[in-house]
Structure formats: C-alpha cells, structure tokens
Amino acid sequence: METNFSNKLINITNGRNFRELGGYETISGKKIKFHKILRSGHLADLSEDDRSYLTNYGVKYDIDFRSKEEVEKQPDRIPENVQYDFNPVFSDDLTNSSKSIDALETEAEKDPQFGFDHMLLAYEDMIHSATARHAYQNFFKFLLSNTHENEAVLFHCTAGKDRTGFGAFLLLSSLGVPLETIKKDYLLTNITTKSFVENLLIDEKKKGASDNLLQSIKDIQTVHPEYLNHAITVINKNYGSINDYLHNVIQLSNKDIIDLRRIYLQ
C-alpha cells in the first residue's frame, strides 16, 4: 500500500499548514475523497484570493479548536457561505503555540526540556479533559452532517499541528487508515511549516535567545513522533484502544463509523 504525501498542500498563500486529507488509503483499500476534509492553521491571515479559493474548493464548515483568547486575538477571516463553529479544545492554549516568546522564557531558562515535556502534558489534556472531549464529540457531529459531495469540513487550531493533529488522528483512525499513514500525515507539519519555524528561530537568536529557549520554541512549534506515540500509549493504557476511545469517549456508535466511511471513503 503506497500513499502519495506530495499532493497534500493546497494553494493558500497567506496561511500555514493548509492540507488535504483526501487520497489516504485505508486498510480495506478504499481512499478518502478529495474536497471533503481539510486541516490547517488559523484563518486570520487569509487574503481575499485565499478566501475565494476555499469557497470554490467547497469548504462549508470552519471548525475552530482555539481558545477564546486566541480567537479574539486573531479572528478567522471566514470565507463566504462558510458556517463557523467556535469549538475550543482547551479553555486556554495549553500547547503554547500562540504564546509570546517572553511568556516562555522564564520556564525554558529553568528547564531545557520544558517545551517537550509541556507538549506531552497538553496531549494528555486533549485525551482526558471534559472540554476536549466535548470539542471532539462536536467535531464528529459536523463530520457526520457533511453529507453532500464536494463539500468540505475544514478544522484547525493556531498552528494546525496538535489540537488539529489529534483531531486528524481520531478521524483517520475512525476511517480505518493505517497508523503508519496517520503518523506520516502528523509529521508532515514539520515539512509544511519548516521555513516558518526556521525564520522564527533565526529571529529569536538574533534577539539573544538562549539555547534553552530556542530548544523550547522548536519543541513547541514543531511536532515530534513522541507526542503522538505518547497519546496512543495513554489511550491504550486508560481506555483499551483507539477504537474503544472512539466508541466510549467520543461516543461514536457502530452506525456512526459506517456513516463516516460512507461519507468520506470511495
């Protein structure tokens, strides 16, 4: 089974990490339809051409996983005729993707592992917290209502990597996409945001950032395989398996799984 990872980026000029989930192959040999499901970073910087592009692409739902503070700071520029849903995974941005460098400096200076360890805790919160559970349950309600052909759900957070990455993990798992493929999609963030992260680190180094702070910035602004692996370990230990988690925590019935595969697979 081969999957093409080279055609996932869509043509958005003023935004980070806008990607198609169409084309991924399932264990049974079916493929996810194109123009049905997109993942991305925030929509605050979209140009008018970008907004028109998403409308023409078929986007009908904009699911925003960010906190109230993040949304107020950088509200989405919602494309025309798109239904917006404020659906916070955290009450605050626990991933720190939207935090200022100054806010990270004190913790990072004390502990070079701060960024990495903090991300592991953020993933645990995504799994266990009532707010996150509600957000992902609501996410699947929108996915199940997206029944018309060539109409897409776009879901995102600030950087489109952690809250969005965990949402993609849940969705792709429910559709029967192999874990190896899911992990590769997860790690694509490090390719699609490479220049952004490199430029951020260069700028902060010029401002005098220490090695500890630079390491924490990198750990927070990128994804590590250990982050998703940790989430999978926590799920398996506490809930039995990802399938048990989808049924018992996200509250998907067998019919819901069948409907999701009918809607999104071909």
TORZA-308363 format. One line per field, with one value per residue (C-alpha): residue number from 1; residue in one letter; z, y, x negated. Coordinates in nm, 4 decimals, always signed. Each point is the difference from the previous one (the first is absolute). Example, Ala and Ser with C-alpha at 12.3 -4.5 7.8 and 13.67 -1.06 7.14 Angstrom:
2
pati: 1	2
marfi: a	s
up: +0.7800	-0.0660
north: -0.4500	+0.3440
east: -1.2300	-0.1370
***
This chain:
266
pati: 1	2	3	4	5	6	7	8	9	10	11	12	13	14	15	16	17	18	19	20	21	22	23	24	25	26	27	28	29	30	31	32	33	34	35	36	37	38	39	40	41	42	43	44	45	46	47	48	49	50	51	52	53	54	55	56	57	58	59	60	61	62	63	64	65	66	67	68	69	70	71	72	73	74	75	76	77	78	79	80	81	82	83	84	85	86	87	88	89	90	91	92	93	94	95	96	97	98	99	100	101	102	103	104	105	106	107	108	109	110	111	112	113	114	115	116	117	118	119	120	121	122	123	124	125	126	127	128	129	130	131	132	133	134	135	136	137	138	139	140	141	142	143	144	145	146	147	148	149	150	151	152	153	154	155	156	157	158	159	160	161	162	163	164	165	166	167	168	169	170	171	172	173	174	175	176	177	178	179	180	181	182	183	184	185	186	187	188	189	190	191	192	193	194	195	196	197	198	199	200	201	202	203	204	205	206	207	208	209	210	211	212	213	214	215	216	217	218	219	220	221	222	223	224	225	226	227	228	229	230	231	232	233	234	235	236	237	238	239	240	241	242	243	244	245	246	247	248	249	250	251	252	253	254	255	256	257	258	259	260	261	262	263	264	265	266
marfi: m	e	t	n	f	s	n	k	l	i	n	i	t	n	g	r	n	f	r	e	l	g	g	y	e	t	i	s	g	k	k	i	k	f	h	k	i	l	r	s	g	h	l	a	d	l	s	e	d	d	r	s	y	l	t	n	y	g	v	k	y	d	i	d	f	r	s	k	e	e	v	e	k	q	p	d	r	i	p	e	n	v	q	y	d	f	n	p	v	f	s	d	d	l	t	n	s	s	k	s	i	d	a	l	e	t	e	a	e	k	d	p	q	f	g	f	d	h	m	l	l	a	y	e	d	m	i	h	s	a	t	a	r	h	a	y	q	n	f	f	k	f	l	l	s	n	t	h	e	n	e	a	v	l	f	h	c	t	a	g	k	d	r	t	g	f	g	a	f	l	l	l	s	s	l	g	v	p	l	e	t	i	k	k	d	y	l	l	t	n	i	t	t	k	s	f	v	e	n	l	l	i	d	e	k	k	k	g	a	s	d	n	l	l	q	s	i	k	d	i	q	t	v	h	p	e	y	l	n	h	a	i	t	v	i	n	k	n	y	g	s	i	n	d	y	l	h	n	v	i	q	l	s	n	k	d	i	i	d	l	r	r	i	y	l	q
up: +0.0000	-0.1129	+0.0903	-0.1823	+0.2567	-0.2581	-0.0991	+0.3426	+0.0064	-0.1529	-0.1656	+0.2935	-0.0072	+0.3356	+0.2461	+0.1568	-0.0352	-0.2260	-0.1044	-0.1682	+0.1671	-0.3258	-0.1639	+0.3096	-0.0376	+0.2654	+0.1139	-0.2148	-0.3139	-0.0215	-0.0227	+0.1652	-0.2440	-0.0997	+0.0727	+0.3183	+0.2892	+0.0523	+0.2945	+0.0538	+0.2228	+0.0783	-0.2707	+0.1359	-0.2740	-0.3058	-0.3012	-0.2025	-0.2595	+0.2742	+0.1247	-0.3524	-0.0544	+0.3060	-0.1018	-0.3506	+0.1500	+0.1678	+0.3646	+0.1868	+0.3648	+0.1876	+0.3284	+0.2255	+0.2826	+0.1498	+0.3357	+0.0427	+0.0564	-0.3217	-0.2026	+0.1351	-0.0770	-0.3537	-0.1206	-0.3056	-0.3287	-0.0795	-0.3700	-0.1531	+0.0709	+0.2531	+0.3358	+0.2875	+0.3189	+0.3066	+0.1491	+0.2571	+0.0970	+0.2942	+0.2038	-0.0531	-0.2631	+0.1878	-0.3000	+0.0347	-0.3813	+0.0326	+0.3034	-0.0228	+0.0253	+0.3190	+0.1614	-0.0705	+0.0973	+0.3781	-0.0111	-0.2850	+0.1724	+0.3059	-0.1979	-0.3556	-0.0193	+0.0865	-0.3500	-0.0714	+0.3370	-0.0144	-0.3340	+0.1477	+0.2734	-0.2583	-0.1868	+0.3224	+0.0528	-0.3518	+0.0873	+0.3499	+0.0479	-0.0196	-0.2195	-0.2540	-0.0030	-0.0696	-0.2796	-0.1774	+0.0462	-0.1625	-0.2773	-0.0924	-0.0019	-0.2733	-0.1841	+0.0041	-0.1324	-0.2947	-0.2355	-0.3320	-0.2585	-0.0466	+0.3205	+0.2551	+0.3720	+0.0864	+0.3568	+0.1588	+0.3052	+0.0005	-0.1605	-0.1307	+0.1640	+0.3497	+0.0652	-0.3754	-0.0151	+0.2731	-0.1774	-0.3217	+0.1924	+0.1308	-0.3398	-0.2010	+0.2576	-0.0252	-0.3791	+0.0240	-0.1210	+0.1125	+0.2957	-0.2083	-0.2438	+0.2833	+0.1526	-0.3344	-0.0413	+0.3553	-0.0689	-0.3268	+0.2182	+0.0376	-0.3778	-0.0660	+0.2773	-0.0315	-0.1327	+0.2571	+0.2918	-0.1390	-0.0459	+0.3496	+0.1534	-0.1991	+0.1151	+0.3648	-0.0116	-0.1337	+0.2971	+0.2357	+0.0783	+0.1889	-0.1239	+0.2600	-0.1225	-0.3656	+0.0728	+0.1737	-0.2853	-0.2483	+0.2091	+0.0274	-0.3632	-0.1525	+0.0545	+0.1266	-0.0598	+0.3783	+0.0442	-0.1973	+0.1305	+0.3545	-0.0775	-0.1402	+0.3076	+0.2350	-0.1949	-0.0033	+0.3715	+0.1165	-0.2565	-0.1591	-0.3623	-0.2425	-0.1089	+0.3619	+0.0412	-0.3096	+0.1195	+0.3735	+0.0232	-0.3358	+0.0125	-0.3574	-0.0605	-0.2493	-0.2290	+0.0343	-0.1116	-0.2978	-0.0887	+0.0252	-0.2381	-0.2393	+0.0010	-0.0269	-0.1809	-0.3582
north: +0.0000	+0.3306	+0.3450	+0.3193	+0.2632	+0.2545	+0.1373	+0.0847	+0.3749	+0.2167	+0.3368	+0.2397	+0.2861	+0.1750	-0.2859	-0.2888	-0.3726	-0.0141	-0.3648	-0.2468	-0.3305	-0.1354	-0.2891	-0.1892	-0.3721	-0.2128	-0.3504	-0.1294	+0.1696	+0.2891	+0.3608	+0.3232	+0.2256	+0.3331	+0.3258	-0.1483	+0.0654	+0.2567	+0.0725	+0.3270	+0.2737	+0.3061	+0.1985	+0.3471	+0.0898	-0.1146	+0.2293	+0.0602	-0.2437	-0.2590	+0.0426	-0.0372	-0.3031	-0.1766	+0.0878	-0.1369	-0.3049	-0.0877	+0.0907	+0.0138	-0.0279	+0.1754	-0.1862	+0.2139	-0.1936	+0.3110	+0.1618	+0.3166	+0.2014	-0.1274	+0.0701	+0.3537	+0.0677	-0.1408	-0.0540	-0.2187	+0.1762	-0.2320	-0.0743	+0.0876	-0.2388	-0.1974	-0.0939	+0.0840	-0.2078	+0.1152	-0.3361	+0.0450	-0.3052	+0.1899	+0.2940	+0.1375	-0.0815	-0.2797	-0.0748	+0.3502	+0.0323	+0.3454	+0.1154	+0.2794	-0.0819	+0.2076	-0.2224	-0.3088	+0.1389	-0.0426	-0.3652	-0.0899	+0.1547	-0.2195	-0.3215	-0.0743	-0.2799	+0.2370	+0.0244	-0.3732	-0.1059	+0.2637	-0.1350	-0.3493	+0.1445	+0.1910	-0.3247	-0.1657	+0.2867	-0.0482	-0.3612	+0.0397	+0.3448	+0.0553	+0.3084	-0.1910	-0.2939	+0.2317	+0.1714	-0.3227	-0.1400	+0.3180	-0.0298	-0.3431	+0.1329	+0.2429	-0.2750	-0.2168	+0.2862	+0.0688	-0.2287	+0.1925	-0.0815	+0.2512	+0.1856	+0.0090	+0.0361	+0.2061	-0.0426	+0.1907	+0.1485	+0.2636	-0.1891	-0.2927	-0.2626	-0.1161	+0.0520	-0.0356	-0.2904	-0.1878	+0.0657	-0.1390	-0.3051	-0.0662	+0.0503	-0.2036	-0.2791	-0.0075	-0.0329	-0.2949	+0.1745	-0.1927	+0.1452	+0.0252	+0.2323	+0.2022	+0.0547	+0.1168	+0.2472	+0.1230	+0.0599	+0.1866	+0.3103	+0.0088	+0.0272	+0.2418	+0.2409	-0.0449	+0.3482	+0.1669	-0.1765	+0.0584	+0.3719	+0.0250	-0.1634	+0.2243	+0.3109	-0.1059	-0.0922	+0.3481	+0.1424	-0.1943	-0.3055	-0.2696	-0.3564	-0.1161	+0.2449	-0.0810	-0.3697	+0.0564	+0.2210	-0.2741	-0.2718	+0.2062	+0.1143	-0.3438	-0.3523	-0.2962	-0.3633	-0.0369	+0.2336	-0.2175	-0.3205	+0.1252	+0.0726	-0.3509	-0.1541	+0.2033	-0.0999	-0.3683	-0.0001	+0.1855	-0.0902	-0.3300	+0.1083	+0.2816	-0.1813	-0.0179	+0.3697	+0.0923	-0.2006	+0.0717	+0.3525	+0.1609	-0.1958	-0.1246	-0.2881	-0.2795	+0.1763	+0.3253	-0.1783	-0.1516	+0.3426	+0.1696	-0.2545	+0.0399	+0.3789	+0.0233	-0.3148	-0.1155
east: +0.0000	-0.1535	+0.1233	-0.0915	-0.0958	-0.1184	+0.3431	+0.1366	-0.0658	+0.2712	-0.0588	+0.0364	-0.2505	+0.0650	+0.0328	-0.1879	+0.0440	+0.3096	+0.0246	+0.2337	+0.0763	+0.1373	-0.1839	-0.1086	+0.0629	+0.1679	-0.0852	+0.2886	-0.1368	+0.2457	-0.1173	+0.1121	+0.1833	-0.1510	+0.1863	+0.1515	-0.2385	-0.2792	-0.2301	-0.1861	-0.1323	+0.2130	+0.1809	-0.0829	-0.2494	+0.1962	-0.0028	+0.3157	-0.1359	-0.0538	+0.3559	+0.1367	-0.2208	+0.1444	+0.3556	-0.0611	-0.1723	+0.3288	-0.0654	+0.3338	-0.1075	-0.2818	-0.0610	-0.2201	-0.1696	-0.1654	+0.0675	+0.2090	-0.3173	-0.1594	+0.3148	+0.0326	-0.3668	+0.0095	+0.3588	+0.0495	+0.0673	+0.2873	+0.0539	+0.3351	+0.2907	-0.2061	+0.1541	-0.2351	-0.0059	-0.1936	-0.0982	-0.2810	-0.2040	-0.1539	+0.1243	-0.3536	-0.2649	-0.1777	-0.2203	-0.1516	+0.0007	+0.1529	-0.1992	-0.2542	-0.3683	-0.0222	+0.2639	-0.2122	-0.3364	+0.0181	+0.1033	-0.2354	-0.3001	+0.0563	+0.0520	-0.1236	+0.2592	+0.2840	+0.1443	-0.0149	+0.1401	+0.2722	+0.1180	+0.0379	+0.2213	+0.2056	+0.0702	+0.1106	+0.2429	+0.1367	+0.0736	+0.1434	+0.1554	+0.3754	-0.0491	-0.2062	+0.2393	+0.2914	-0.1935	-0.0882	+0.3517	+0.1339	-0.2613	+0.1354	+0.3579	-0.1043	-0.1869	+0.3124	+0.2150	-0.2337	+0.1915	-0.0016	-0.2654	-0.2839	+0.0831	-0.2785	-0.0556	-0.3084	-0.1277	-0.2844	-0.1708	-0.2759	-0.2888	+0.2061	-0.2167	+0.1068	+0.3714	+0.0461	-0.2453	+0.1846	+0.3300	-0.1485	-0.1251	+0.3517	+0.1631	-0.2506	+0.0173	+0.3796	-0.0280	-0.2411	-0.3161	-0.3117	-0.1891	-0.3191	+0.1795	+0.1546	-0.3438	-0.1414	+0.2861	-0.0611	-0.3702	+0.0673	+0.0388	-0.3781	-0.0337	+0.2850	-0.1043	-0.3777	-0.0762	+0.2285	-0.1712	-0.3510	+0.0661	+0.1504	-0.3082	-0.2353	+0.1861	-0.0016	-0.3694	-0.0771	+0.1906	-0.2251	+0.2109	-0.1892	-0.0432	+0.2543	+0.2615	-0.0671	+0.0428	+0.3332	+0.1230	-0.0916	+0.1667	+0.3192	+0.0140	-0.0682	+0.1282	-0.1992	+0.0986	-0.0186	+0.2980	+0.2414	-0.1583	+0.0554	+0.3650	+0.0470	-0.1651	+0.2235	+0.3117	-0.0915	-0.0857	+0.3117	+0.2650	-0.1095	-0.0551	+0.0691	+0.3176	+0.1188	-0.0813	+0.2003	+0.2993	-0.0042	-0.1454	+0.0773	+0.3280	+0.0032	+0.2385	-0.0630	+0.2487	-0.1967	-0.3187	+0.1838	+0.1447	-0.3395	-0.1491	+0.2921	-0.0386	-0.3796	-0.1198	+0.0202
***
